[in-house]
């Protein structure tokens, strides 16, 4: 690897082994970051993701297991990251970007939602987001870094079959504004709110088409458009406390 890559900025992507999290990890690697990615329960997927980032993107990358249902998971995660090969012994503990993409997907009607469902979504979502920010704050301040949370258009819409999800994303939006003030001026905090981009595997083609038909642009969000915005928001030094919709216009109809 080149010296430039070895001296790369460092980013953590939670949920970075699969789906959108992996797309964000690839985009960061292409933008010159070394990438720490966390995963909950699929070490094989994490190994594949790291192998791809190293071989295809020529980036330094490591995977770390973290289950955000555990109270101390955010702090243990950063202890492991800062003790890893991403940080030689002479390197300072700095973090340039934190991308919190981990988010359970548990679609259920209101009457079927259990306490376990609610806890799973909130623990991995806004609770983890807050304590990841708290654990990362010193390292982010050292680099004048940036936090990007992944919100959802559901935060401002009515999704009666996804009430905990919608409520958790609304909480993420509130965290963005509050943490932008709490961590400023050194650290910027923003979010992006995707629309229909990578639908769940069990969603039918008909259901996807119905959602897409409601958007002004009449198409799904392109992954490349979403990841390009993620990098732009992370690196925009005049932007904080903002939730940016990348949703083909879904949030305005």
N, C-alpha and C positions, 0 to 999 in steps of 0.2 A: 504493500500500500504506500501511497505517496506521503511525504511529510505533511502536505496540506491536509490529507485525510486524518493522519495521526494527531494533528493539532485541532481537529474539528470541534466545533461547538457540540454540546451534549444535550440530547432531548430524551425525555421519558414519555412513552406512549403506553397508557394502560389499555388493556384489551388489544394489544398490538399484534397478536398472532393471527387474527382472523378478520375477515370482512373489512369494515371501514377502518378499524384500528390498524390493520396491516397496510391499507392504502395510505393512511397518514404516515406510517413508519417509512414506507417507500419514498413518499414525497420529501420527507425530512432528510433521508439519506441522499437523495438526488440534490438536495440543497446544501449539502456539505456538513450535515450533522452526524456525529456518532449517535447511535440509537440504543437506548435501553428500552426493552418492551416487557410488559408484565402480562402474565396469563393466569387464569384461575385453575383449569383442570385438564388441559390438553397439551402435555409436554411435547408430543410428536409434532403438533401444529407449530408450536413455538420454535422447535428445532428447525423445521422447514423454513419458517419465516427468517430466522437468523441466518441460515445457510444462503437464502436468496439475497438478503441484504449484503452479506459479505462477498458473495461471488458475482452477483449481477450488478449491484450498485457500488461495489468496492468500498463499502463503509465498514467501520468498526461497529459491531453490534453484539449485544448479549441479551439473554432472556432470563426473567426472574419470576418465580411463582409467587402469587399474592392472591389471597382470598379476602376480599374486602368485607366479608361478613365478620371477620375477626377484628376485635377492637384495636389491636396494635398493628394491623397490617400496613398502613401507610408508613409508619416510622420504621418498621422492620425492613420494608422494601427499600427505603433510602439508605439504611445501614448497609444492606447488601450491595446496592448499586455503587456506593462510594468506596466499598472495599473490593470492588471487582477490577478486572483488567482494563475497564474503560478509564480508570484513574490510576496511573502509575503512582508509586509512593511519593514522588516529588510534586505531583499535581495538586492544585487546590481543589477543594470541594465546591465546584461551581456547576450550576445547571442553567442552561440557556432557554429551554422550553419544556413546559409540562403540558401534555395533551391528555386529557382524561376522556377516553372514548369507551371505557368499559360500561356496559349497561345491559342488564337482563331484559329479555323481551318475554312478557307473560300476559298474552291477550286473554282476558276473561270478562264476561259480563259482570256488572256490579254485584249481583247477588251471589256470585261464585268466588269472589276475591277473598282469600284467607289472610290471616295475620302473617303467615309465612311468606306469602306473595308480596305483601306490602313491605315487610322487613327486607326481603331480598332486593327489591327495587330501590328502596331508600338507602340501604346500607351501601350498595355498590354505586349508587348515584350521588345525591347531594351530600350524604354524610362522608363518603370517601373523598369527594371533591374538596370539602372543607379541610379535612385532616391531611390530605395530600398537600394542599396549599400551605398549611401550617408547618408540615414537616419539611417542605422544600423551600420555605421562605428565606432562610439564611443563604442557601446556595443560589437562589434566584436573585437575591439582592446583590450578591458578589459579582454577578454578571450583568446586572440590570436586565434580567430576563423577562419572560413572558409566559402567561398561562392561557391555554385555550381549552374551554369546556365545550363539549358537544351537547347542544340543546336539541330542540325539535320544534317543528311548527305546532306540535301537540300542546306545547306550553301555553299557547294563546287561543287554542281552538277547543271545541267540544268533541271528545272521543269517549263516549260512554262505555265502550268495551275495553278501554285502556285507562281507567281512572288513576290507578297508582302511577303509571308511566307519565301521564299528563301532569299530575301533581308534582312528581319528582323533577320533571323538566322545568316546571314553573319555579320550583325551588332553586334549580341551577341558575335560572335567569336572575333571581334575587341575589344569589351568591356573587354573580358577576359584578353587579353594581356595588355591593357592599365590600367585596374584597378589593375592587379597584381603588376604593378610598383607603381601606385598611393597609394595603400593601404599597400604595403610591408614596413617593414618586419613583421609587426604584423599580418596581415590578408592575407590569401592565397585565390586566385581566380582561379577557373578552370571551365570546362564544360564537359559534356558528350554529345555525338552525337549519339542518337539511330538510328537504322535502322527500319525494319518492326517489330514492337513489339506489339502494340495494335492498329490495323487498325481502321479507322472510322467505325461506325456501318453501314453506308450506302455503304461501299465498298463491291463489290461482291466477292464471293469466287474465281471466275475466275481471277479477277484483283489481288487479294492477291497472288494467286498461281503463276501468271505471274511475280510478283515482287520477290517472294521467289526464283523462278527458276533462277533468274539472280545472286543470291548471291553465292559465292564460297562454303558456307556451306549448301546451298539448304534448309534452314529452317528459320523460324522467330526467332527473338531474344527472348530468354526466359526472362520473367520478373525478375526472381530470379537472372539471370546473370547481368541484368542491375542494379538492386538495390544493389547487392553486390558490383559492381564497384562504384556506387554512394557513398556508405559508405567508401569504400577504398580510393577514391579520397578526400572526405571530411576530412579524418583523417590522410592522408599522409602528414607529416610535412615538407617534402623535395620537395613538388610538388606545383608549382604555374604557372599560365599563360598557361595552357595546355588544349587542346580540345581532349578528348579521344573518339574515335569511338568505339561503342559497337553495331555492325551492321551486324554480320555474314559475313563480308567482302564486303558489298554492295558498300562502298565508293572507293574500288580499282578496280572496273570493270566498 
